Amino acid sequence: MSKGLQRVLSLRDLLLYGIIVIQPTAPLGSFGVVAVVAHGHVSTTILIGMFAMVLTAVSYGRMANAHPHAGSAYTYVSRELNPHLGFLTGWSIALDYLLNPTIGTIWCAKAAMNLAPLPYVVWVVFFAALFTWLNLRGLKATARMNLFLTLGMSVVLVAFFITAIGYLMREAGLAGLFSTKPFYDPATFSWPLVSTGTSIAVLTYMGFDSISTLSEEVDNPRRNIPLATVLLCVITGILGCLEVYAGQMIWPDYQTFPDVDTAFVSAAGRAGGPWMFHVMNFTLLVATMGSSLGAQLGSVRLLYAMGRDGALPRRFFGYLDPTHQTPQYNLYLTGAVIVLGALTISYQTGAELLNFGAFIAFMGVNVAAMVRGYYRATDRGLRSIVMYLLPPLLGFLICLYIWWSLRTPAKLVGAAWLLLGAAYYYWLTEGLKKSVAFAEVEP
């Protein structure tokens, strides 16, 4: 056994890593979709999502401490609740991993059409093939490159805020900077619509749990992992709220976006002119390409881990290309799924299905945290209730409400996916007579 990894990462290092993973432009891709669904009120949906994610982040942090060698919802649910429930959690995560690069490809294709007006299908095939080819070559973005891209995005965001402030002040003076309508417009506010919008807007926070994968390299992990996870959600929420607030103030009429999927790019163009339109379009395109490339790799790694352990047919899913040591067949399969998905579903539908699976995982982690922190504790007094029962319970209930607020088609398709997984698992375990131990693999 090796001596283990050095515990050298500080709280600041963890926050920087989390910001790089989520990206400072996280809410901008879904800005238009959420604005239409929630009748404006994108800022409100971001804040509601932040509250839910902060509570869930507390649960992730505590479970990462309990299981410092793992960082997945599958592991937490399997070890604290039940391996069968763990499988369904892992199956739900698989839906996320497949849909993440799919909606990224949809957005990339739409953004690329702003640069070169080729048919949508051409761009979809191009990006799916590009991501697959790069991953086949075994190429991964280095931490230094990710840091460089994040700094570049931050510079663009600063430029956007400057131009947005200038535009709003030219239009209405200092008063043009302030309004409550992005948070609450009595003429259009509808709680059910805002709830549905929130079920999409939480896409902003996907990846916050990645911090838990660094547990073995963190100085004082019992303090810094939970604290960094919570702070990351707060920072992401506040920055995202400011970004979409500016977008709403610039383009308040959500019914007139030229393209709902690239609505924020249009808002940036209105504020700063053609140069800002193209800079923002290019920035978000690069950001989405990077996240989609990594997302496809994540889905491939999950499929390979399941194939290697016999949860999926080993000969296909567990195969590695001897030259590049990449799961070649899985990459071809996910590339085909990306093309098929991008040509048959919308960005909104894909985001909702992705969040369907994600929130099942979030609810599972919250329940696991309740069991770990309260029901397995010897002391169940008032302090234990306040510290270890109420936060995960509230996190579970809010996640359940947001999950339930997804549109009916997304819930039906998601339920069909779960039933398919349950049927497969029942067959695999010979009627639940045995269980399958999956490798703990992170995206």
C-alpha positions in Angstrom: 0.0 0.0 0.0 1.3 3.5 -0.8 1.9 6.1 1.8 -1.0 8.1 0.5 -1.3 11.6 -0.9 0.2 14.7 0.8 -2.3 16.8 2.7 -1.2 20.2 1.3 -4.4 21.8 0.0 -5.8 24.7 1.9 -9.3 26.2 2.0 -8.3 28.7 -0.6 -7.0 25.9 -2.9 -10.3 24.0 -2.6 -12.3 27.1 -3.4 -10.2 27.8 -6.5 -10.5 24.3 -7.6 -14.3 24.3 -7.2 -14.6 27.6 -9.1 -12.6 26.2 -12.0 -14.8 23.1 -12.1 -18.1 25.0 -12.0 -16.8 28.0 -14.0 -17.8 31.6 -13.3 -20.1 31.6 -16.4 -22.2 28.7 -15.0 -25.7 30.2 -15.1 -25.4 32.0 -18.5 -26.1 29.0 -20.7 -29.5 28.4 -19.2 -30.4 32.1 -18.7 -32.9 32.4 -21.5 -34.6 29.1 -20.8 -35.1 29.9 -17.2 -36.3 33.4 -18.0 -39.0 32.1 -20.3 -40.1 29.4 -17.9 -40.1 31.6 -14.8 -41.5 34.7 -16.6 -38.3 36.6 -15.7 -37.3 36.0 -12.1 -34.0 34.3 -13.0 -32.3 35.9 -10.1 -34.9 34.5 -7.7 -34.4 31.0 -9.1 -30.6 31.2 -8.6 -31.0 32.2 -5.0 -33.6 29.5 -4.2 -31.2 27.0 -5.8 -28.3 28.3 -3.7 -30.3 27.7 -0.5 -31.0 24.1 -1.5 -27.4 23.5 -2.6 -25.9 25.0 0.5 -27.9 22.5 2.7 -27.0 19.6 0.4 -23.3 20.8 0.4 -23.3 20.4 4.2 -24.4 16.8 3.7 -21.8 16.1 1.0 -19.1 17.6 3.3 -20.1 15.4 6.2 -20.3 12.3 4.1 -16.9 13.0 2.5 -15.5 13.0 6.1 -17.2 9.8 6.9 -15.9 8.2 3.7 -12.7 10.1 2.8 -11.7 7.6 0.1 -14.8 8.1 -2.0 -16.5 11.1 -3.4 -19.7 9.9 -5.0 -23.3 9.9 -4.1 -23.4 6.2 -5.0 -20.9 5.3 -2.3 -22.6 7.4 0.4 -26.0 5.9 -0.3 -24.7 2.4 -0.6 -22.7 2.4 2.6 -25.1 4.3 4.8 -28.5 3.1 3.5 -28.6 0.1 1.2 -26.6 -1.2 -1.8 -29.7 -1.6 -3.9 -30.6 2.1 -3.3 -27.0 2.9 -4.1 -27.4 1.3 -7.5 -30.4 3.4 -8.3 -28.5 6.4 -7.2 -25.6 5.5 -9.5 -28.0 4.7 -12.3 -29.4 8.2 -11.9 -26.0 9.7 -12.0 -25.3 7.9 -15.2 -28.3 9.8 -16.8 -26.5 13.0 -15.7 -23.2 12.0 -17.2 -24.8 11.2 -20.6 -26.9 14.3 -20.8 -24.3 16.8 -19.6 -22.2 16.5 -22.8 -25.5 16.4 -24.8 -26.8 19.7 -23.7 -23.3 21.1 -24.0 -23.2 20.1 -27.6 -26.6 21.7 -28.1 -25.4 25.0 -26.7 -22.1 24.8 -28.7 -23.9 24.2 -31.9 -26.2 27.2 -31.3 -23.3 29.4 -30.4 -21.3 28.3 -33.4 -24.2 29.2 -35.7 -23.6 32.8 -34.5 -20.1 32.6 -35.9 -20.7 30.6 -39.1 -24.3 30.0 -40.2 -24.0 26.3 -41.1 -26.9 24.0 -40.5 -27.5 23.0 -36.9 -27.0 19.3 -37.6 -23.6 20.0 -39.1 -22.4 21.7 -35.9 -23.9 19.0 -33.7 -22.0 16.2 -35.6 -18.9 18.4 -35.6 -18.8 19.0 -31.9 -19.8 15.4 -31.0 -17.0 14.1 -33.3 -14.5 16.6 -31.9 -15.2 15.7 -28.3 -15.0 12.0 -29.0 -11.8 12.3 -31.0 -10.1 14.3 -28.4 -11.1 11.9 -25.7 -10.0 9.0 -27.9 -6.6 10.6 -28.0 -6.5 10.5 -24.3 -6.2 14.3 -24.1 -7.4 16.1 -21.0 -7.2 19.7 -20.0 -4.5 20.4 -17.4 -5.2 22.3 -14.2 -3.1 25.1 -15.5 -5.1 25.4 -18.7 -8.3 25.3 -16.8 -7.0 28.1 -14.5 -6.1 30.1 -17.6 -9.5 29.7 -19.1 -11.2 30.6 -15.8 -9.1 33.8 -15.5 -10.0 34.7 -19.1 -13.7 34.2 -18.4 -13.4 36.4 -15.3 -11.8 39.2 -17.4 -14.7 38.9 -19.9 -17.3 39.0 -17.1 -15.6 42.1 -15.6 -15.8 43.8 -19.1 -19.5 42.7 -19.3 -20.4 44.2 -16.0 -18.6 47.5 -16.9 -20.5 47.7 -20.2 -23.8 46.7 -18.6 -23.5 49.4 -16.0 -22.6 51.9 -18.7 -25.6 50.8 -20.8 -28.1 50.9 -17.9 -26.9 54.3 -16.7 -27.2 55.7 -20.3 -30.7 54.4 -20.5 -32.1 55.5 -17.1 -29.4 57.1 -15.1 -28.3 55.7 -11.7 -31.8 54.5 -11.0 -31.5 52.1 -14.0 -29.1 50.0 -12.0 -31.6 49.0 -9.3 -34.9 47.2 -9.5 -36.8 44.6 -7.6 -38.4 43.2 -10.8 -35.7 40.6 -11.5 -36.6 39.2 -8.1 -40.3 39.8 -7.9 -42.5 41.3 -10.6 -46.1 41.3 -9.4 -47.4 41.4 -12.9 -45.8 38.1 -13.9 -44.8 36.3 -10.7 -46.1 32.7 -10.4 -44.7 30.5 -7.7 -45.3 27.2 -9.7 -43.4 28.8 -12.7 -40.6 30.0 -10.5 -40.3 26.5 -8.9 -40.1 25.0 -12.4 -37.5 27.6 -13.4 -35.5 26.7 -10.3 -35.5 23.1 -11.3 -33.6 24.1 -14.4 -31.5 26.9 -12.8 -29.9 24.5 -10.3 -27.8 23.4 -13.3 -25.6 26.3 -12.3 -24.3 24.5 -9.3 -23.6 21.1 -10.8 -20.1 20.1 -9.9 -20.0 21.6 -6.4 -19.5 18.1 -4.9 -16.2 17.7 -6.8 -14.4 19.2 -3.8 -15.2 16.0 -1.9 -12.9 14.0 -4.3 -9.9 15.8 -2.8 -10.4 14.7 0.7 -7.1 12.8 0.9 -5.1 15.8 -0.1 -6.6 18.5 2.2 -5.1 19.9 5.3 -7.7 19.5 8.1 -10.3 17.9 5.8 -13.0 17.7 8.5 -13.1 21.4 8.6 -12.1 22.5 5.2 -14.1 20.1 3.0 -17.5 21.0 4.4 -16.6 24.7 4.6 -15.2 24.9 1.1 -18.3 23.1 -0.3 -20.7 25.5 1.3 -18.7 28.6 0.4 -18.4 27.4 -3.2 -22.2 27.2 -3.5 -22.6 30.7 -1.9 -19.9 32.3 -4.2 -21.5 30.6 -7.2 -24.9 31.7 -6.2 -24.0 35.4 -5.5 -21.9 35.8 -8.7 -24.6 34.0 -10.7 -27.3 36.2 -9.3 -25.4 39.3 -10.2 -24.8 38.0 -13.8 -28.4 37.1 -14.5 -29.6 40.3 -12.7 -27.6 42.4 -15.2 -28.9 40.3 -18.0 -32.5 40.7 -16.9 -32.0 44.5 -16.5 -30.6 44.8 -20.0 -33.2 42.6 -21.7 -36.3 42.6 -19.5 -38.7 41.3 -22.1 -38.0 37.6 -22.0 -40.4 36.9 -24.8 -38.3 38.6 -27.5 -35.0 36.7 -27.3 -33.7 35.9 -30.8 -32.7 32.5 -29.6 -33.6 31.4 -26.1 -30.6 29.1 -25.8 -28.1 31.9 -26.4 -30.2 34.7 -24.8 -27.4 36.0 -22.5 -25.1 36.5 -25.5 -27.8 38.7 -27.1 -28.1 40.7 -23.8 -24.4 41.2 -23.8 -24.5 42.4 -27.4 -27.3 44.9 -26.5 -25.2 46.3 -23.7 -21.8 46.4 -25.4 -22.4 46.2 -29.1 -21.2 43.7 -31.7 -17.7 43.3 -30.1 -19.2 42.3 -26.7 -21.7 39.9 -28.5 -18.9 38.1 -30.2 -16.5 38.1 -27.2 -19.2 36.7 -24.9 -20.4 34.2 -27.5 -16.8 33.0 -28.0 -16.1 32.9 -24.3 -19.2 30.8 -23.5 -18.5 28.6 -26.5 -15.0 27.8 -25.2 -16.3 27.3 -21.7 -19.0 24.9 -22.8 -16.6 23.0 -25.1 -14.3 22.4 -22.1 -17.1 21.3 -19.8 -18.6 19.1 -22.5 -15.3 17.4 -23.2 -14.9 16.7 -19.5 -18.5 15.6 -19.2 -18.1 13.0 -21.9 -15.0 11.7 -20.3 -16.9 11.5 -17.0 -19.7 9.4 -18.6 -17.1 7.2 -20.3 -15.3 6.6 -17.0 -18.5 5.6 -15.2 -19.5 3.2 -18.0 -16.0 1.7 -18.0 -16.0 1.3 -14.2 -19.4 -0.5 -14.3 -18.2 -2.7 -17.2 -14.9 -3.5 -15.5 -16.8 -4.7 -12.4 -19.4 -6.7 -14.3 -22.3 -4.3 -13.7 -22.4 -3.9 -17.5 -21.2 -6.3 -20.2 -17.4 -6.4 -19.6 -16.3 -7.2 -23.1 -17.8 -4.0 -24.5 -17.9 -1.5 -21.6 -14.7 -2.7 -19.9 -12.6 -2.6 -23.0 -9.5 -0.4 -23.2 -7.8 0.7 -26.4 -4.2 -0.8 -26.0 -2.6 2.2 -27.7 -4.1 5.1 -25.8 -5.6 3.2 -22.8 -9.0 4.8 -23.4 -12.4 3.1 -23.2 -12.7 3.2 -27.0 -16.1 1.5 -27.4 -17.7 3.7 -24.6 -16.5 6.8 -26.4 -18.0 5.7 -29.7 -21.3 4.9 -27.8 -21.4 8.2 -26.0 -20.6 10.1 -29.1 -23.5 8.5 -30.9 -25.8 9.2 -27.9 -24.7 12.9 -27.9 -25.6 13.3 -31.6 -28.9 11.5 -31.2 -29.8 13.4 -28.1 -28.8 16.8 -29.5 -30.9 16.2 -32.6 -34.0 15.0 -30.7 -34.3 17.0 -27.5 -34.0 20.7 -26.6 -31.5 22.3 -24.2 -34.4 22.7 -21.7 -35.5 19.1 -21.9 -31.9 17.9 -21.5 -31.3 20.1 -18.6 -34.5 19.0 -16.8 -33.6 15.3 -17.4 -30.1 15.9 -16.1 -31.5 17.5 -13.0 -34.0 14.7 -12.5 -31.1 12.3 -11.9 -29.0 14.8 -10.0 -31.7 15.6 -7.4 -32.3 11.9 -6.8 -28.6 11.8 -5.9 -28.9 14.9 -3.8 -31.8 13.6 -1.9 -30.0 10.3 -1.3 -27.0 12.1 0.1 -29.2 14.1 2.5 -30.9 11.0 3.8 -27.5 9.3 4.2 -26.3 12.3 6.2 -29.3 12.1 8.4 -28.7 8.5 9.1 -25.0 9.0 9.6 -25.2 12.1 11.8 -28.3 11.6 13.8 -29.8 8.1 13.7 -26.5 6.3 14.2 -25.5 8.8 17.0 -25.6 7.9 20.6 -26.7 11.4 21.6 -29.9 12.5 20.0 -30.5 15.6 22.1 -31.3 19.1 21.0 -27.8 19.9 19.8 -27.8 16.7 17.6 -31.2 17.6 16.2 -30.1 21.2 15.3 -26.7 20.2 14.0 -27.2 16.8 12.3 -30.9 16.3 11.7 -32.5 19.6 10.6 -29.9 20.6 7.9 -30.1 17.4 5.9 -33.8 17.1 6.5 -34.4 20.6 5.1 -32.0 19.9 2.3 -33.9 16.7 1.4 -37.3 18.4 1.5 -36.3 21.4 -0.6 -34.5 19.1 -3.1 -37.7 17.0 -3.2 -39.8 20.0 -3.9 -37.5 21.3 -6.7 -37.3 17.8 -8.2 -41.1 17.5 -8.1 -41.3 20.9 -9.8 -39.8 19.5 -13.0 -42.2 19.4 -15.9 -44.2 16.2 -16.2 -42.5 14.9 -19.4 -39.1 15.1 -17.7 -40.4 13.2 -14.7 -42.0 10.5 -16.9 -38.8 10.0 -19.0 -36.7 10.0 -15.8 -39.0 7.5 -14.1 -38.8 5.3 -17.2 -35.0 5.4 -16.9 -35.2 4.4 -13.3 -37.5 1.5 -14.0 -35.1 0.3 -16.7 -32.3 0.5 -14.2 -34.3 -1.3 -11.6 -35.3 -4.1 -14.0 -31.7 -4.5 -15.1 -30.4 -4.6 -11.5 -33.0 -7.2 -10.6 -31.8 -9.4 -13.4 -28.2 -8.8 -12.6 -28.5 -9.7 -9.0 -30.7 -12.7 -9.7 -33.7 -11.3 -8.0 -31.8 -9.2 -5.4 -30.0 -12.3 -4.1 -26.6 -10.7 -4.5 -25.2 -7.2 -4.9 -22.7 -5.6 -7.2 -19.8 -3.5 -5.8 -19.0 -0.7 -8.2 -15.7 1.1 -8.5 -15.7 4.5 -6.9 -15.1 6.6 -9.9 -15.6 10.3 -10.3 -16.4 12.3 -13.4 
